[in-house]
Amino acid sequence: MSDSCEFLERRRAGDDAEFDGERPYCTAVDAFVQPMRADVCAKRYGLDPETDCEFYREAKGLGSITGFEGANGESESGTEEAGS
């Protein structure tokens, strides 16, 4: 088992900025992430991307963390809710 998320990379520069050091970059959303989000990526404090990261879950097709309906009108199970 890896000690960090498969979508986590460390990069020094982005399209619009260059940094003094490496920063956490999420390839699932193609964006740099905040240090607190990187704690999930690095599986710190008992956090795990598979259960605690909506970006990871969406990229893997695992459904919502909360089970609430998404913007596309689908529930976590992927079926359209009644009345939508």
C-alpha positions in Angstrom: 0.0 0.0 0.0 1.4 3.4 -1.0 2.0 6.1 1.6 0.2 8.7 -0.6 -2.6 9.1 -3.1 -1.9 8.0 -6.7 -3.0 11.4 -8.0 -0.6 13.4 -5.8 2.5 14.9 -7.4 5.0 17.5 -6.2 5.6 20.4 -8.7 7.6 23.6 -8.6 5.6 25.5 -11.2 2.2 25.7 -12.7 0.8 27.4 -15.8 0.6 30.8 -14.1 3.2 30.6 -11.3 6.6 29.3 -10.2 7.3 28.4 -6.6 10.5 28.4 -4.5 9.8 24.8 -3.5 7.7 21.9 -4.5 3.9 22.1 -3.8 1.3 19.4 -3.8 -0.5 19.0 -7.1 -3.6 16.8 -7.7 -3.6 15.2 -11.2 -7.3 14.2 -10.7 -8.3 17.8 -10.9 -5.2 19.2 -12.6 -4.6 21.8 -9.9 -2.4 22.6 -6.9 -4.0 21.8 -3.6 -3.9 23.5 -0.2 -1.7 21.9 2.5 -4.7 20.7 4.5 -6.0 18.9 1.4 -2.5 17.4 1.0 -2.8 15.9 4.4 -5.6 13.6 2.9 -3.4 13.0 -0.1 -0.5 11.9 2.1 -2.7 9.8 4.3 -1.8 11.8 7.5 -3.9 11.7 10.7 -5.8 8.6 9.7 -7.2 10.2 6.5 -7.5 8.2 3.3 -8.2 9.5 -0.2 -10.6 6.6 -0.9 -12.9 7.6 1.9 -12.1 11.2 2.6 -11.4 12.9 -0.8 -14.2 13.9 -3.2 -11.6 14.4 -6.1 -10.3 10.9 -5.7 -13.7 9.3 -5.4 -14.9 11.2 -8.5 -11.9 10.2 -10.6 -12.3 6.5 -9.5 -16.1 6.6 -10.0 -16.8 5.7 -6.3 -19.6 8.2 -5.7 -20.1 11.0 -3.2 -18.5 11.1 0.2 -21.7 12.2 1.8 -24.2 10.3 -0.4 -26.0 13.6 -1.3 -27.2 14.1 -4.8 -24.7 15.8 -7.1 -25.2 18.5 -9.6 -26.0 16.0 -12.4 -29.1 14.8 -10.5 -27.6 11.4 -9.5 -27.4 9.9 -6.1 -24.3 8.1 -4.8 -25.7 4.9 -6.3 -25.7 6.6 -9.8 -29.5 6.5 -10.2 -31.6 9.5 -10.8 -33.6 10.5 -7.8 -37.4 10.8 -7.9 -38.6 14.3 -8.6 -35.5 15.5 -10.3 
